[in-house]
Amino acid sequence: MTPSNQHDEKKPFPWHLVFFLGPGLLIYVVFSVYPLLDTLVLSLFNEQQGQSSFVGLQNFITLVTDETWSQAFWNALGNNFKFFAIHMLVQNPIGLLLAVLLSSPKLRLSGTYRTLIFMPTMLSVVIIGFVWQLLLSPIWGISENFLYSIGLGQYFDAWLGKESSALITLAFISVWQFVGIPMMLIYATLLNIPDDIVDASVVDGANSFQTFWHIKLPLILPTIAMVSILTFVANFNAFELIYAVKGALAGPDFSTDLMGTFFYRTFFGFQLQQGSASMGAAVATLMFLIILVGVMLFLFFIQRRIQRFQF
């Protein structure tokens, strides 16, 4: 057979790829792609008296401008940004600090500490919310007596019952539960740094802080960026903790309302509020667009400026 005939001969169809990728792709399309597209389409319609009519972007305009909807929407969106800011400024720095401490070869029982810190992440959010609600209760909680025992009793308050502190308290509860995730991701990256690089900095006279700041930190910046993206996505999908502790109304007076709880009330309805599938789909679409735009901006302005190092 001549070389030209070999090139003209068609290669057999890779049926093995269809066999291995087909089931997973089918599940992804059915349970992820189709619901997303259906939600986007549903947000462009309006249902009245059982009749569905195309309204275009009117649901979105109503959501952000109409007095009936806009106040709740902007309140939930603002609370979501506060919720995210607390996680970025508290959870991720603490996770970084814990990862640095646990990666030190001089620390004994580091495996035990890792397990204890990561353990709350594996618990149900409902259980976490119920336990902390009991602990912080002014009636039967133990927080008041504990603070008085260490001389800080004057600072105790009904934190979950006040509009000014309820959202912050729930954010700190979430930080306590999920701080193990950034810790483990950054910890794994720190362990992957070659010892030769660290030893060379020590030989050059660098102390522990200088070694971390000038050697280790630049190497783990891509992981920190990934943790930031995961934090942003998770916080704008947050629902379970707020619902478990404060219910669908996200009290007091909607001070803990996030986009997730706002979507729940809009789509399914709650108490006197009647549910609307089309308006709920509009809320879900805006949540998707906010997350998408946030991730794209982060990747464009920050991620591409971070130099990636190959270990």
N, C-alpha and C positions, 0 to 999 in steps of 0.2 A: 504493500500500500504506500503510495507516494505521500510526502508531507502535506501536499495541498489537499489530498483526500482526507487526511487525518484532521485537518482544521475544519473541513466542510462537514465532517461527521458530528451530528448533534449529541450533546452529552445527555445522559439519562436524567429524567426529572428526579430531584432529591425528595423522594417520598418519605424518607426517614425524618426529614425536617417537619413535614406535615404531621407525622405520627407523634413526634415528641413535643412540638410546639402547639399543635392544634388544640388539645384540651385546655391548656393554660390560656391560650389566646381566646378561646370561646368563652371561658369563664370570665375573663377580663372584659370582653365586649358586653356580655350579658349583664354583669353586675356593676360595671363601672362606666363604660362608654355610653351604653344605651340610657341608663338613668340620668347621666349628665346631659345628654342631648335632649332627652324628653323634658327635663326640667327647664332647659333653655327655651324650648318651644312653648311649654306651658306658661312661662312668664310673659309671653306675648299675647296671651288670650285672657279673656275675662268671662266668668260664668255668672249668669243671672237667670234665676228661675229655671235652672237645668239646661239653659242654652249657652253654648260657648261661642264667643265672637272674637274676631281678631281685633286687637286694640293697639298693636305695635309697642311702642315704648311708654304708653300711658301709665302702666302699672309702676314703672320706675319713677316717672314724674310725680305721680301721686305719692309714692313712698317718701320722696325727699322734699316735697313742697307742701303737700296737703297737711293742714293742721291736725287732722285726726291721726295721721301716720308719722309725720316728720319728727315730732317731738320724741316719740319713743325710738325711732330709728337713730337719730343723732345722739340720743342719750346712750343707747346700747353701743354704738360705734365708738363714742368717746370713752366709755367704760372699758371697752375692749383694748383700746390703745393704752389706757392706764394699766390694765392687767398685764399687757405685753411688756410695758416699760419696767414694771416691777420685776418681772422674770428676767429681763435682760440685765438689769442693774443689780439684782440680788442673786438670783439662782445661778446664772452662768459664771459670775466671778467666784462665788463660793465653790461651784463645781470645779473651776480651774484651780483654786487654792487647795481643795481636797485632793485633786489628782496629783498636784505637785508634791504634797506631803506624803501621800501613799506610795508614790514612785520612788521615794528616797530609800536607798538600801539600808540605811541606818535604823529605819522604823521597824520595830518588832510588832508581830501580830497584825500586819497590814492586811492580810487576807480576811481576818475577822472583822476589821473595821470596814473593809469594802462591802462585805456581806451585810453588815448591820445598816450601813448607809443606803445600800441599794434595795434592801428588803421592802421599804414602804412602796417602792415603785411597782412591786408585784401584787400589792393588795388592791382590792376593789375600791374605786373612787367613792362608791356609796358607803362602804365601811369606814373609810377615812373621814368622810364628811360627818357621819353619825358620831364617831368617836370624838372628833374635835368639837362638835356641837355640845357633847356632854362635858368635855373638859373645860370649855369656856363659858358654860352656863353660870350666871350669877346665883342661881338657886341651889343647884346640886353639884356644880363643877368643883374641881379641886384647884383650879388656877388661882382663885382668890387667896385661899389658905397658903398656897405655895409662895405667892408673892409676898404675903405678910411675913412668912417665915424667914425670908431673905431680906427683909427691910424695904421692900418695894410695893407694899400693899396700897399706897396712895395712888399708884398708877393703874390699878385694876379698874376696869369698866366693862360695861356690856358691849364689847366691841362688835359683836355680830348683830346687835340690835340698834345701832346708830348709823344713820346715813353717811356720816363723815368717815367712819372706820370700817364698815362692813366689807366693802370691796377690798380694801387693803388687807384685812384679816384673812379673807378667803384667798387672796393672792399669796400670802405668806404660807397658808396651809398647803396650797398647790406647790409652792417652792419646796417646802419640807418633803413633800411626797416624791417629787420628780427630780430633785437635785442629783440623784444617783445616775441619771442618764447622761448629762454632760460630763459628770465626773468620770464615768467609765469610758466614754468615747475619747476624752482627752488623755486619760490614764493609758489607754491602749496605744495612743500615738506617742506618748512620752517613752513608753517601753520600747518602741520601735526605732528610737533615735540611736544610731550607732555609738557604742562606747568610745570609739576612737576619737570622735569629734569632741565629746565631753572631756576626755583625758587630755586632748591637745590644748583645750582652753585652760585646764588646771595647770598644765606645764607652763603655759604662758603667763601664769600668775593670777588668773581670774578667780574671784571668790564665788560662793554659791549663787549669790544674787546676780552677779555679772554673767555667770554661765547661763543662768535661766534667761535673763533679759536679752542677751546678745546671741545666744546659741539656740536654746530650746524654744523660746517664744516664736521666733520667725519660722521655725520648722513646724510648729503646731498651729499656725494661723489658718491654714486651710481647714483644719478640723474645727477650730473656733468659729469660722465662717459657716460651716455646715451646721454646727450646733445652733447658731443664730437663726438660720433658715428654718430648722426644725422647730425651734421655739416659737417663731412667728406663725408658722402653719398650725401648730398645736394650740396656741392661745386663741387664734381666730376660729378654731373649731371647738373651743371649750364649751361644755354644756353640763356634764355629769355632776361636777362638784357644786355648781350653783344650784342645780335642780335638787340635789340631795340635801343641801343645807337650807336653802331659802325657798325652794319650790319654784313653780313656773312663773310666779309673779315677781321673783327676784327682789324681794323686799330688803329693807324697809323702803317703801315708796319707789321701787324700781332702781334703787341706788346700786344694786349688784347686777343689773340687767346687762347681759352680753348679747352678741349677735345670735348665739346658739339658742338662748332662752327666748329671745324676741322672735326668731324663726319658729320655734315650737308653738308659741301662742298664736302667731299669725296663721300658720298652716293648719294646726289641729283645733285651735280655739281653746279657750279656758274660761270657766265660769261664765261671765256675762259677755265675753268677747267671742263672736262667732268666727269659726275658722274659714279661711279662704285659700283654696289650693293655688289659684293664680297669683295672689299676693304673696303667699308663702314661697312659691317658686321664684318670684321676683327677689325676695330677700335672700334665698339660697344662691341665686345667680349673682347678686351683688357681693355676697360673701366669697364666692368663687373668684370674681373679678378682683376684689381687694387683695386676696391672697396671691393671685396670679401677678398682678401689678407689683405688689410688694416684693415678691421673689425675683421678678425680672429686673426691677430697679436695683435690688441688692446684688444680683449677679453682674449687672452692667457696670455699676459704679464702684463696687467693692471687690467682688470676687475676682474679676479679671485683673485687678491691680495687685493681687496677692501672688507673690512668686511661689510657685510650687517646686518643692525640692524632692528629688528622688533619693531614697535611702539606699 
